[in-house]
Amino acid sequence: MVAGTINSVPFKTLLEPDGKYGPGLKPSHWFAPSKKLLEDSNIKAGNTVQVSLEATKEWIEPEVPVDVKKALSSSSKAEALWKDITPLARWDWIRWIRAVKTAETRKKHIKIMLDKLNKGMRRPCCFNRSLCSEPSVSKNWVLLSPTH
């Protein structure tokens, strides 16, 4: 989680890992500025921008996808635990759920999340935080290189 500015406009965001980790690799992180941040910062494609970033221990709340909200609302026990866990733990669950390629696997992850929360488990098991969990910009959990 970082706090920063783009063209003096403040923001907080999660830096997503690029998925490149291990011996001999240089891992990095990235983020996609929101449409609102781009508009507020008066940024257009091709502009040069001023960016500052600083790590912060204050985690912002993740945006909870509709299908996850629906699943949580089906179980008062799971929903209560969801509200009790830290924002970092909620980010872990959401990143674990979205790090799949098919709708079928996503449904399975949501079902597993609900079951685990109902059993009192506060985090997904065996989730590697070093992986890129945005399937739209990654392959095999590694960030794709830009093509332009």
Buried (B, 14 or more C-beta within 10 A) or exposed (E): BBBBBBBEBEBEBBBBBBBBBEEEEEEEEEBEBEEEBBEBBEBEEEEEEEEEBEEEEEBBEBEBBEEBEEBBEEBEEBBEBBEEBEBBBBBBBBBBBBBBEEEEEBBEBBEBBBEBBBEEBBBBEEBEEEBBBBBEEBEEBBBEEEEE
